[in-house]
Amino acid sequence: MTPQALQYIADYMMPAFPPSRSDLGFLFGTRHGVDQFCETAHALWQDGMFDRLLVSGGRTAGQATAEADVIGARLVQLGMPAVLP
């Protein structure tokens, strides 16, 4: 497949949209780049892009702690409330 064909598919599947505010953000779990991931989510929250953030992610690769727990703890360390009223 040519690079142009791949770009066409990517443009079709992931069209560019301007950022817009929402009531709820979704953050899907990861074990890679957690600090950068959380810092970006925290910055978006501080900028008012969402009021609440739903964090997901389970136990992976034999880890005792779920991804959501690791990410959630880091977000709280950065200053996000654990639970919003």
LUMDOVEX-229681 format. One line per 4 residues: number of its first residue (from 1); their letters; for each residue x, y, z of N, C-alpha, C, O. Coordinates in Angstrom, 1 decimal, always signed. Example, Ala and Ser with C-alpha at 12.3 -4.5 7.8 and 13.67 -1.06 7.14 Angstrom:
% LUMDOVEX-229681
1	AS	+13.2/-5.7/+7.8/+12.3/-4.5/+7.8/+13.2/-3.3/+7.8/+14.2/-3.3/+8.5 ~ +12.8/-2.2/+7.1/+13.7/-1.1/+7.1/+12.9/+0.0/+7.9/+13.4/+1.1/+8.0
END
This chain:
% LUMDOVEX-229681
1	MTPQ	+0.9/-1.2/+0.0/+0.0/+0.0/+0.0/+0.9/+1.2/+0.0/+1.9/+1.3/+0.7 ~ +0.6/+2.2/-0.8/+1.4/+3.4/-0.9/+1.2/+4.3/+0.3/+0.1/+4.3/+1.0 ~ +2.2/+5.2/+0.6/+2.0/+6.2/+1.7/+0.8/+7.1/+1.4/+0.1/+7.5/+2.4 ~ +0.5/+7.4/+0.2/-0.7/+8.2/-0.2/-2.0/+7.5/+0.2/-2.9/+8.1/+0.7
5	ALQY	-2.0/+6.2/-0.1/-3.2/+5.5/+0.2/-3.5/+5.4/+1.7/-4.6/+5.5/+2.2 ~ -2.4/+5.1/+2.4/-2.5/+5.1/+3.9/-3.0/+6.5/+4.4/-3.8/+6.5/+5.4 ~ -2.4/+7.5/+3.9/-2.8/+8.9/+4.3/-4.3/+9.1/+4.0/-5.0/+9.7/+4.8 ~ -4.8/+8.7/+2.9/-6.2/+8.8/+2.5/-7.1/+8.1/+3.5/-8.1/+8.6/+3.9
9	IADY	-6.7/+6.9/+3.9/-7.5/+6.1/+4.8/-7.4/+6.8/+6.2/-8.5/+6.9/+6.8 ~ -6.3/+7.3/+6.6/-6.2/+8.0/+7.9/-7.0/+9.2/+7.9/-7.7/+9.5/+8.9 ~ -7.0/+10.0/+6.9/-7.8/+11.2/+6.8/-9.3/+10.9/+6.8/-10.1/+11.7/+7.4 ~ -9.7/+9.8/+6.2/-11.1/+9.4/+6.2/-11.5/+8.9/+7.6/-12.6/+9.3/+8.1
13	MMPA	-10.7/+8.1/+8.2/-11.0/+7.5/+9.5/-10.9/+8.4/+10.7/-11.6/+8.3/+11.7 ~ -10.0/+9.4/+10.6/-9.7/+10.3/+11.7/-9.7/+11.8/+11.2/-8.7/+12.4/+11.1 ~ -10.9/+12.3/+10.8/-10.9/+13.7/+10.3/-10.6/+14.7/+11.4/-10.8/+14.4/+12.6 ~ -10.0/+15.8/+11.0/-9.7/+16.8/+11.9/-10.9/+17.6/+12.3/-11.7/+18.0/+11.5
17	FPPS	-11.1/+17.8/+13.6/-12.1/+18.6/+14.2/-11.5/+19.6/+15.1/-10.5/+19.3/+15.8 ~ -12.0/+20.8/+15.2/-11.5/+21.7/+16.2/-11.8/+21.3/+17.6/-12.9/+20.7/+17.8 ~ -11.0/+21.5/+18.5/-11.3/+21.1/+19.9/-12.5/+21.8/+20.4/-12.7/+23.0/+20.1 ~ -13.3/+21.1/+21.2/-14.5/+21.8/+21.7/-14.7/+21.2/+23.1/-14.4/+20.1/+23.4
21	RSDL	-15.3/+22.0/+24.0/-15.6/+21.7/+25.3/-16.6/+20.6/+25.5/-17.6/+20.6/+24.6 ~ -16.5/+19.8/+26.5/-17.6/+18.8/+26.7/-17.8/+18.6/+28.2/-16.9/+19.1/+29.0 ~ -18.8/+18.0/+28.6/-19.1/+17.8/+30.1/-18.2/+16.6/+30.6/-17.8/+16.7/+31.8 ~ -18.0/+15.7/+29.8/-17.3/+14.5/+30.2/-16.1/+14.1/+29.2/-16.3/+14.1/+28.0
25	GFLF	-15.0/+13.9/+29.8/-13.8/+13.4/+29.0/-13.6/+11.9/+29.3/-13.9/+11.4/+30.4 ~ -13.1/+11.2/+28.3/-12.8/+9.8/+28.5/-11.3/+9.6/+28.4/-10.7/+10.1/+27.4 ~ -10.7/+8.9/+29.3/-9.3/+8.6/+29.3/-9.1/+7.1/+29.3/-9.3/+6.5/+30.4 ~ -8.6/+6.6/+28.3/-8.4/+5.1/+28.2/-7.1/+4.7/+28.7/-6.1/+5.4/+28.5
29	GTRH	-7.0/+3.6/+29.5/-5.8/+3.2/+30.2/-4.6/+2.9/+29.3/-4.8/+2.6/+28.1 ~ -3.5/+3.0/+29.9/-2.2/+2.7/+29.2/-1.1/+2.4/+30.3/-1.3/+2.8/+31.4 ~ -0.1/+1.8/+29.9/+1.1/+1.6/+30.8/+2.3/+2.4/+30.2/+3.3/+2.4/+30.8 ~ +2.1/+3.0/+29.1/+3.2/+3.7/+28.4/+3.0/+5.2/+28.5/+1.9/+5.7/+28.1
33	GVDQ	+4.0/+5.9/+28.9/+4.0/+7.3/+29.0/+3.0/+7.9/+29.9/+2.3/+8.9/+29.6 ~ +2.7/+7.2/+31.0/+1.7/+7.6/+31.9/+1.8/+9.1/+32.4/+0.8/+9.8/+32.4 ~ +3.0/+9.5/+32.7/+3.2/+10.9/+33.2/+2.8/+11.9/+32.2/+2.0/+12.8/+32.5 ~ +3.2/+11.7/+30.9/+2.9/+12.7/+29.9/+1.4/+12.6/+29.6/+0.7/+13.6/+29.3
37	FCET	+0.8/+11.4/+29.6/-0.6/+11.2/+29.3/-1.4/+12.0/+30.4/-2.4/+12.7/+30.0 ~ -1.0/+11.8/+31.7/-1.7/+12.5/+32.7/-1.5/+14.0/+32.7/-2.5/+14.7/+33.0 ~ -0.3/+14.4/+32.4/-0.1/+15.9/+32.3/-0.9/+16.5/+31.3/-1.4/+17.6/+31.4 ~ -1.1/+15.8/+30.1/-1.9/+16.4/+29.1/-3.4/+16.4/+29.5/-4.1/+17.4/+29.3
41	AHAL	-3.9/+15.3/+30.1/-5.3/+15.3/+30.5/-5.5/+16.4/+31.6/-6.5/+17.1/+31.6 ~ -4.6/+16.6/+32.5/-4.7/+17.6/+33.5/-4.7/+19.0/+32.9/-5.5/+19.8/+33.3 ~ -3.9/+19.2/+31.9/-3.8/+20.5/+31.3/-5.2/+20.8/+30.6/-5.7/+21.9/+30.6 ~ -5.7/+19.8/+29.9/-7.0/+20.0/+29.2/-8.1/+20.3/+30.3/-9.0/+21.1/+30.0
45	WQDG	-8.1/+19.6/+31.4/-9.0/+19.9/+32.5/-8.9/+21.3/+33.0/-9.9/+22.0/+33.2 ~ -7.6/+21.7/+33.2/-7.4/+23.1/+33.7/-7.9/+24.1/+32.7/-8.3/+25.2/+33.1 ~ -7.8/+23.8/+31.4/-8.2/+24.7/+30.4/-9.7/+24.7/+30.2/-10.2/+25.4/+29.3 ~ -10.4/+23.9/+31.0/-11.9/+23.8/+30.9/-12.5/+23.0/+29.8/-13.6/+23.3/+29.4
49	MFDR	-11.7/+22.1/+29.2/-12.2/+21.3/+28.1/-13.2/+20.3/+28.5/-14.0/+19.8/+27.7 ~ -13.2/+19.9/+29.8/-14.2/+19.0/+30.4/-14.3/+19.2/+31.9/-13.4/+19.7/+32.5 ~ -15.5/+18.9/+32.4/-15.8/+19.0/+33.8/-15.4/+17.7/+34.6/-14.7/+17.8/+35.7 ~ -15.7/+16.6/+34.0/-15.4/+15.3/+34.6/-14.6/+14.5/+33.7/-14.7/+14.6/+32.5
53	LLVS	-13.8/+13.6/+34.3/-13.0/+12.7/+33.5/-13.2/+11.2/+33.9/-13.0/+10.9/+35.1 ~ -13.6/+10.4/+33.0/-13.8/+9.0/+33.3/-12.5/+8.3/+32.8/-12.2/+8.3/+31.7 ~ -11.9/+7.6/+33.8/-10.6/+6.9/+33.5/-10.9/+5.4/+33.5/-11.5/+4.9/+34.4 ~ -10.4/+4.7/+32.5/-10.6/+3.3/+32.4/-9.2/+2.6/+32.4/-8.2/+3.2/+32.3
57	GGRT	-9.2/+1.3/+32.5/-8.0/+0.5/+32.3/-7.9/-0.5/+33.4/-8.1/-0.2/+34.6 ~ -7.7/-1.7/+33.1/-7.6/-2.8/+34.0/-6.2/-3.3/+34.3/-5.2/-2.6/+34.0 ~ -6.1/-4.4/+35.0/-4.8/-5.0/+35.3/-4.2/-5.6/+34.0/-4.9/-6.3/+33.3 ~ -3.0/-5.3/+33.7/-2.3/-5.8/+32.5/-1.0/-6.4/+32.8/-0.3/-6.0/+33.8
61	AGQA	-0.5/-7.3/+32.0/+0.8/-7.8/+32.0/+1.3/-8.2/+33.4/+2.4/-8.0/+33.8 ~ +0.3/-8.8/+34.1/+0.7/-9.3/+35.5/+0.8/-8.2/+36.5/+1.3/-8.5/+37.6 ~ +0.4/-7.0/+36.2/+0.5/-5.9/+37.2/-0.6/-6.1/+38.2/-1.7/-6.4/+37.9 ~ -0.3/-5.8/+39.5/-1.2/-5.9/+40.6/-2.2/-4.7/+40.6/-3.3/-4.9/+41.1
65	TAEA	-1.8/-3.6/+40.1/-2.6/-2.4/+40.1/-3.2/-2.1/+38.7/-2.4/-2.1/+37.7 ~ -4.5/-1.8/+38.7/-5.1/-1.5/+37.4/-4.6/-0.2/+36.8/-4.2/+0.7/+37.5 ~ -4.6/-0.1/+35.5/-4.2/+1.1/+34.8/-5.0/+2.3/+35.3/-4.4/+3.4/+35.5 ~ -6.3/+2.2/+35.5/-7.1/+3.3/+35.9/-6.7/+3.8/+37.3/-6.7/+5.0/+37.6
69	DVIG	-6.3/+2.9/+38.2/-5.8/+3.3/+39.5/-4.5/+4.1/+39.5/-4.3/+5.1/+40.2 ~ -3.6/+3.6/+38.6/-2.3/+4.3/+38.5/-2.5/+5.7/+37.9/-2.0/+6.7/+38.4 ~ -3.3/+5.8/+36.8/-3.6/+7.0/+36.2/-4.4/+8.0/+37.1/-4.0/+9.1/+37.2 ~ -5.4/+7.4/+37.8/-6.2/+8.2/+38.7/-5.3/+8.8/+39.8/-5.5/+10.0/+40.1
73	ARLV	-4.5/+8.0/+40.4/-3.6/+8.5/+41.5/-2.7/+9.6/+41.0/-2.5/+10.6/+41.7 ~ -2.2/+9.5/+39.8/-1.3/+10.5/+39.2/-2.1/+11.8/+38.9/-1.6/+12.9/+39.2 ~ -3.3/+11.7/+38.4/-4.1/+12.9/+38.2/-4.4/+13.6/+39.5/-4.4/+14.8/+39.5 ~ -4.7/+12.9/+40.6/-4.9/+13.5/+41.9/-3.7/+14.2/+42.4/-3.7/+15.3/+42.9
77	QLGM	-2.5/+13.6/+42.2/-1.2/+14.2/+42.5/-1.1/+15.5/+41.8/-0.5/+16.5/+42.3 ~ -1.5/+15.6/+40.6/-1.4/+16.8/+39.8/-2.4/+17.9/+40.2/-2.3/+19.0/+39.7 ~ -3.4/+17.5/+41.0/-4.4/+18.5/+41.4/-5.8/+18.3/+41.0/-6.7/+19.1/+41.4 ~ -6.1/+17.2/+40.3/-7.5/+17.0/+39.9/-8.2/+16.3/+41.1/-7.6/+15.5/+41.8
81	PAVL	-9.4/+16.7/+41.4/-10.2/+16.0/+42.5/-10.5/+14.6/+42.1/-10.7/+14.2/+41.0 ~ -10.4/+13.7/+43.1/-10.7/+12.3/+42.9/-12.1/+12.1/+42.5/-12.4/+11.3/+41.6 ~ -13.1/+12.8/+43.1/-14.5/+12.7/+42.7/-15.0/+14.2/+42.7/-14.9/+14.9/+43.6 ~ -15.7/+14.5/+41.6/-16.3/+15.8/+41.5/-17.7/+15.7/+42.1/-18.4/+14.7/+41.9
85	P	-18.2/+16.8/+42.7/-19.5/+16.8/+43.3/-20.6/+16.8/+42.2/-21.8/+16.8/+42.4
END
